[in-house]
């Protein structure tokens, strides 16, 4: 009779504690890239259209009279816009802080009347005051300075810039953190790199 080979018992995984759960929490983050020189961005759009028309005109007339000058202006506007490009990092705040922030910015009777007149869903907050409060609460890089500094920053932005920051803040707060299956392409690439070393 041959003795049976025994495999060592696998150790049971230790029970997960709430302290373990708490230590693993990392709230979602998102980067909002903003062009602070919105004037340059608008010029880029206009100059791009002008350049296309000028190139067609110059080609039709057999010369290059107008397009090069517009191309130079377009490059200058692109350089100004690029120089004003910043990245702001947002991190979702805990849901209790989010609810408390909503409670601090209730919808006004005038806004409620406007919503009812337009139909649709009722806001749970005052969008005029809640949007900047959420953006300020979520910004982790750069950290907002004083209330006055942040208010001056918020007041100086265009509606498009504000909408971009607001939608980023709302998006990171409501982000659902589920994982897709692991990337086979990434695994294959890492294996290929390791094999060449």
C-alpha positions as CSV (number, residue, x, y, z in Angstrom):
1,X,0.0,0.0,0.0
2,X,1.5,3.3,-1.1
3,X,1.1,6.2,1.2
4,X,-1.1,8.9,-0.2
5,X,0.5,12.3,-0.8
6,X,-1.2,14.9,1.2
7,X,-1.3,18.5,0.0
8,X,-0.8,21.1,2.7
9,X,-4.0,22.7,3.8
10,X,-4.4,26.2,2.4
11,X,-4.6,28.7,5.1
12,X,-8.0,30.3,5.5
13,X,-8.1,33.9,4.5
14,X,-8.4,36.2,7.5
15,X,-11.8,37.8,7.9
16,X,-12.1,41.2,6.5
17,X,-12.7,43.9,9.1
18,X,-14.3,47.3,8.7
19,X,-10.9,48.8,9.6
20,X,-9.5,46.9,6.5
21,X,-12.4,48.3,4.4
22,X,-11.7,51.8,5.6
23,X,-8.0,51.5,4.8
24,X,-8.8,50.5,1.2
25,X,-11.1,53.4,0.4
26,X,-9.8,55.7,-2.3
27,X,-12.4,58.1,-3.7
28,X,-12.5,58.7,-7.4
29,X,-10.4,61.4,-9.0
30,X,-10.7,63.2,-12.3
31,X,-8.6,65.8,-14.1
32,X,-10.3,68.8,-15.7
33,X,-8.1,70.4,-18.3
34,X,-9.1,74.0,-18.7
35,X,-7.9,76.7,-21.2
36,X,-7.9,79.8,-19.1
37,X,-7.4,82.1,-22.2
38,X,-10.8,81.5,-23.7
39,X,-10.3,84.5,-26.0
40,X,-7.3,82.6,-27.6
41,X,-9.4,79.5,-27.9
42,X,-12.2,81.4,-29.7
43,X,-9.6,83.0,-32.0
44,X,-8.3,79.5,-32.9
45,X,-11.8,78.4,-34.0
46,X,-12.3,81.6,-36.1
47,X,-8.8,81.6,-37.6
48,X,-9.0,77.9,-38.5
49,X,-12.1,78.7,-40.6
50,X,-10.5,81.8,-42.1
51,X,-7.4,79.8,-43.0
52,X,-9.4,77.2,-44.8
53,X,-11.2,79.9,-46.9
54,X,-7.9,81.8,-47.5
55,X,-6.1,78.6,-48.7
56,X,-9.0,77.9,-51.1
57,X,-8.9,81.5,-52.3
58,X,-5.1,81.6,-52.7
59,X,-5.2,78.3,-54.6
60,X,-8.0,79.5,-56.9
61,X,-6.0,82.7,-57.6
62,X,-2.7,80.8,-58.1
63,X,-0.9,82.6,-55.3
64,X,-0.2,82.6,-51.6
65,X,-1.2,86.1,-50.7
66,X,-3.5,85.8,-47.6
67,X,-3.1,82.3,-46.1
68,X,0.4,82.6,-44.7
69,X,-0.5,85.7,-42.6
70,X,-3.6,83.9,-41.2
71,X,-1.5,80.8,-40.5
72,X,0.9,82.9,-38.4
73,X,-1.9,84.4,-36.4
74,X,-3.4,80.9,-35.9
75,X,-0.1,79.6,-34.5
76,X,0.2,82.6,-32.2
77,X,-3.3,82.0,-30.8
78,X,-2.5,78.3,-30.4
79,X,0.6,79.2,-28.4
80,X,-1.3,81.6,-26.1
81,X,-4.0,79.0,-25.5
82,X,-1.5,76.2,-24.8
83,X,0.3,78.6,-22.4
84,X,-2.9,79.0,-20.5
85,X,-3.8,75.3,-20.3
86,X,-4.0,74.1,-16.7
87,X,-5.0,70.8,-15.1
88,X,-7.2,70.8,-12.0
89,X,-7.6,67.6,-10.0
90,X,-10.9,66.8,-8.5
91,X,-11.6,64.1,-5.9
92,X,-15.1,63.0,-4.9
93,X,-16.1,64.0,-1.3
94,X,-17.7,61.5,1.1
95,X,-21.4,61.1,0.5
96,X,-22.2,62.6,4.0
97,X,-20.2,65.8,3.1
98,X,-22.0,65.9,-0.3
99,X,-25.5,65.7,1.3
100,X,-24.5,68.3,3.9
101,X,-23.3,70.6,1.1
102,X,-26.6,70.2,-0.7
103,X,-28.4,71.1,2.5
104,X,-26.3,74.3,2.7
105,X,-27.4,75.4,-0.7
106,X,-31.2,74.9,-1.0
107,X,-33.1,75.8,-4.1
108,X,-34.7,79.3,-3.8
109,X,-38.5,79.8,-4.2
110,X,-37.8,81.7,-7.5
111,X,-35.7,78.9,-8.9
112,X,-38.4,76.4,-7.9
113,X,-41.1,78.5,-9.6
114,X,-38.9,78.6,-12.7
115,X,-38.4,74.9,-12.7
116,X,-42.1,74.2,-12.3
117,X,-42.9,76.6,-15.2
118,X,-40.4,74.8,-17.4
119,X,-41.5,71.4,-16.2
120,X,-39.0,68.6,-15.7
121,X,-37.1,67.4,-12.7
122,X,-36.8,69.6,-9.6
123,X,-33.3,70.5,-8.5
124,X,-32.3,69.4,-5.1
125,X,-30.0,72.4,-4.7
126,X,-29.4,76.0,-5.7
127,X,-27.2,75.6,-8.8
128,X,-25.9,79.2,-8.6
129,X,-24.3,78.5,-5.2
130,X,-23.9,74.7,-5.0
131,X,-21.8,74.4,-8.2
132,X,-18.9,76.6,-7.0
133,X,-19.2,75.1,-3.5
134,X,-18.9,71.5,-4.9
135,X,-16.0,72.5,-7.2
136,X,-14.2,74.1,-4.3
137,X,-14.8,71.2,-1.9
138,X,-13.5,68.7,-4.5
139,X,-10.4,70.5,-5.8
140,X,-7.2,68.8,-4.5
141,X,-4.7,70.3,-6.9
142,X,-4.3,73.1,-6.7
143,X,-5.8,73.5,-3.3
144,X,-8.2,76.5,-3.3
145,X,-6.8,79.4,-1.2
146,X,-9.1,81.6,0.7
147,X,-12.8,81.9,0.0
148,X,-12.1,85.3,-1.5
149,X,-9.5,83.9,-3.9
150,X,-11.8,81.1,-5.0
151,X,-14.7,83.5,-5.5
152,X,-12.6,85.8,-7.6
153,X,-11.4,82.8,-9.7
154,X,-14.9,81.5,-10.2
155,X,-16.3,84.9,-11.0
156,X,-13.6,85.5,-13.7
157,X,-14.4,82.3,-15.7
158,X,-16.7,82.1,-18.7
159,X,-19.9,80.1,-18.7
160,X,-18.3,77.4,-20.8
161,X,-15.3,77.1,-18.4
162,X,-17.7,77.0,-15.4
163,X,-19.8,74.3,-17.0
164,X,-16.7,72.2,-17.7
165,X,-15.6,72.4,-14.0
166,X,-19.2,71.8,-12.8
167,X,-19.7,68.8,-15.0
168,X,-16.3,67.3,-14.0
169,X,-17.2,67.8,-10.3
170,X,-20.6,66.2,-10.6
171,X,-19.2,63.4,-12.8
172,X,-16.5,62.4,-10.3
173,X,-19.0,62.6,-7.4
174,X,-21.4,60.2,-9.2
175,X,-18.7,58.0,-10.7
176,X,-19.6,54.3,-10.3
177,X,-16.4,52.4,-9.3
178,X,-16.8,49.0,-10.9
179,X,-14.0,47.2,-12.7
180,X,-14.1,45.8,-16.2
181,X,-12.2,42.5,-16.8
182,X,-8.4,42.9,-16.8
183,X,-6.9,44.2,-20.0
184,X,-5.5,41.3,-22.0
185,X,-3.7,43.8,-24.3
186,X,-1.9,45.3,-21.3
187,X,-0.9,41.9,-20.0
188,X,0.4,40.8,-23.4
189,X,2.4,44.0,-23.8
190,X,4.0,43.7,-20.3
191,X,4.9,40.0,-21.1
192,X,6.4,41.0,-24.4
193,X,8.6,43.7,-22.8
194,X,9.7,41.3,-20.0
195,X,10.6,38.6,-22.6
196,X,13.0,41.0,-24.4
197,X,15.0,41.8,-21.3
